[in-house]
């Protein structure tokens, strides 16, 4: 497990640090907006907020501070998944699998005393949230999925090939793919922005919690906090048929907010949305990027959509906007 200095370059507005210790002395970090998790008694106002692959809990810095205005009695608990942000890395003997993330999230819920709660998840976090909502439907009060609907899937006849690549990667990936080094955090943010997935403004927010100064480096360089093994081929995909069955078992109201469909995902996502029926509200943003909840041109619209959904589908009769 990795131990690194935990210092944010720019504190998140209104957020407080969160830390939990799971079995095996495994540390999960995050932050909380609103009321303390242990003091929030209304299950409809408890939210576990789950970030995407290679991101961290800063992913919610643009939306939750605005979302919570007028609802300060709610609790928004944003986690750093294992291997991301300020949380520990898995040991060399452990893998990064979706079901392990599900287990981590459920353990956090147990620790803070949340028998029921809502989930807000972006990308990979949305996939983890959907699995929880469909396998523990009695525990989930609402599900908000941001630019994803369910985890990525692999057809059964392709899974042996994916497993072969995953285990081959596992044998050699850390030595073949060393972490990049940067002179300053802004250089790391620029490298992320150049990928084209996020704007430089968003990259800076994620880098603030996602990069650290390498201990003992005489050149005082920076690198990513995330475990480099996360970039290897993932061995644990479900089939789409499994995901569809999980969706059918969801009982909570669901909001799906989508950016323009990325190549090769449209038919799969549309097929999954059909399974929602009356439980689902789908909102499509034109010209938005994958991090639509963070980007300046779409974050405000995202907050408006979420507040409307919560007021009408989840909090109806409890409060007014």
Helices and strands as residue ranges (DSSP letters): E 16-22, E 26-34, G 37-39, G 43-45, E 46-50, G 57-60, H 64-67, E 75-79, H 98-112, E 117-122, H 124-135, G 137-139, E 140-146, H 156-176, H 185-193, H 200-210, E 211-213, E 222-224, G 228-231, H 240-248, E 253-258, H 266-274, G 277-279, E 280-284, H 299-309, I 310-314
